[in-house]
Amino acid sequence: MDKMPKWADVLLIPFINLLLAFILSGLVILAIGKDPLVAIKTMVEGSFGSTNAWGYTLYYATNYIFTGLAVAIAFHARMFNIGGEGQAAIGGLGVALVCLAVDWPHWTLALPAATIGAAIFGAGWALIPAYLQARRGSHIVITTIMFNFISAALMGYLLVNTLKEPGNMAAETRDFPAGAHLPSFHEMLAPFGVEFSKHAPANISFLLALLCCFLFWVLIWRTRLGFAIRSFGHSETAARYAGISPTKIIMISMMISGALAGLMAINNVMGESERLILNSVEGAGFIGIAVALMGRSHPVGVFLAALLFGFLTQGGAELQLWENIPRELVVVIQALVILFTGALDNMVRAPVERLFLKFKKRVA
Amino acid sequence: MDFLTLIQILDSAVRLATPLLLACLAGLFSERGGIFDIGLEGKMLAAAMLSASVAAVTGNVWLGMFAGVGISILLALLHGLASITFRGDQLISGVAINFLAAGLTVVIGQSWFGLGGRTPSLMGEGRFKSLEWPLAETLEGIPIAGPLYSELISGHTFLVYVALLAVPASWFILFRTRFGLRLRAVGENPAAVDTAGISVVRLRYAAVAICGVLCGLAGVYLATGLAAGFVKDMTAGRGFIALAALIFAKWRPWHAMGACMLFGVLEALSNRYQSIEAPTYIIVAILIVMAAGLVWSSRKSLLDLAVLGGVAFLLVTVGTVSLFSSGLFGQTAIPGQFIQALPYILTVVILAGFVGKATPPRAGGEPYVKER
């Protein structure tokens, strides 16, 4: 069968989808009586205009790299993990327990321990939906949605009743010990003579996220397990025939997915707030869906899409501040990106494919 | 708990179950027709917002209702466009619609009213009024039957009765009409329907449109019946509880009513009480029986034993903690958060198939591709 070239599939189609999403978002801005060009300018300045702005953009991007990779690995096994939100929240619980259990002497010790805590808790929260999908055939989408709500209730209960510092009104844990403080970009770049804003939340977990991107690539395209996951995602019957156990693949890929979502807590709980607060995930788990769809489940794509959504989130906050446009505009853009790249993909793909075919025929 | 409290809780349960029931029936039509819809939440939210806005501006709740239902149908057709015409992923389309509604309601609401995403409070003709049934006040004095009639049956708004009537209507349409038979067939085996010369596309669009109408009514009731105006994110997961109820009911209308009423009672209880006290020995006994059941059902495979044994271990731990903190014959407080999470937990249990298996319509979630 004739197909269009690879670059069109990887670059052109996502670009058209994104363009459509942005055009519609621009129309929304026009509809509420604001100027889209001013809005874009505010967003770009607010998210790239200073090191402080960059710090926020990269901080959000770090969150989305983790949740995006989490959704992406499940996509490779043809599963839709919509539970990143809950897994990241429970990952935060893991980070908080590790950080509060010991008076850490230095972050180089605290970071590996907290990473393990976040990964185990996140994976643990994905374990039951994965098991139910693998052994009982319960649809993973429904169970992970339910687990998002269960995790919200659980975290509410734990923070109000067990983890809260006595005498504190807010539902949050006490501050993590000073030894669990992760170096921010300001501290990391100071030795190199780079003056990075002191107040920006971007921290060393950005490097951890990059490392995860690389490991993700190695796992999926350079290991036997990755091959098994991809084969299972392409055709379950073929994979089964090749001796790949569906149970094993479903369980393992979902656990990795949960662990990746949980790792997000290193950034937002340990790196930014340095204590566990209520609703710490703030929808990043859901943005991971848009990021994975945009990034075509490839770590490079996920990284770029995460940057884009980091820009949108930070830019959206600036819009609220300067232009009085609610930051929920970002949710609209996110919805449109998911709609065009995920659900209405064929709407763009079919005409483009036809165009390429016509072009090819003429050349031949 | 005295009789009057019981009546009051049931009364509030009926009110709280109404949006669930309407949304659940909406999902029932869509999913029976083979289109999964996790966008119930978004359609409800959009309908709630637009109905409250129109009702606030015009002062007429009926106009608000039509506007709310209209926007819900539009979103339903968008879902249809993505999942029927362009054969996209129905789950992803549903997610997109939820976010679209969550974002747009606030962005547009802020631009219209400038109240941070709220709409102005509805008064007078802007809300649905409670319908007092004949003789409700005169009969109130009669013991038991009086309050039952005047509190529980009478005095709800128009849409509550619509929701209750929609149950037998849905049952009749789905199981006693030609359209219903075809709709169910298209959800189980669209190829067979196509072979019979009936348009799969048209049937599925019809299913999605009915879903839009019912979902719209659910949203309209939220903003103009249950509350007096729209607030940001006012659906608060109700679309997903409706989805849970649908699975709980195994895609059947009468059972859907039962499930929604159950979830309504749970919500009413958690609204009324911070936590519910129960004798510790009963709680411990329930937990132990559940843990034993899990271990027993997993005796054949190591993986089952590892996962379910882990869950059983957690249950026993919770039991032990409550035993030590209150003594065997003391009272243990069941936290309100647990009651709120109970619909979701029950749904997972049902989905797991430990208590009756929930099997969705067979062709659900798959776009239909005509053979060439």
Interface residues (C-beta under 8 A of the other chain):
Chain A: V28 A31 I32 G33 F80 I82 L127 I128 Y131 L132 R135 R136 G137 S138 H139 V141 I142 T143 I145 M146 F147 F149 I150 A152 A153 L154 G156 Y157 N161 T247 M251 F286 I289 L293 N324 I325 P326 E328 L329 V330 V331 V332 I333 Q334 A335 L336 I338 L339 G342 A343 L344 D345 N346 M347
Chain B: I38 L81 A82 S83 F86 R87 G88 D89 Q90 L91 I92 S93 V95 A96 I97 N98 F99 L100 A102 G103 L104 V106 V107 I108 Q110 S111 G116 G117 G237 F240 L243 A244 I247 L303 D304 V307 G310 V311 P335 Q337 F338 Q340 A341 Y344 I345 T347 V348 L351 A352 G353 P360
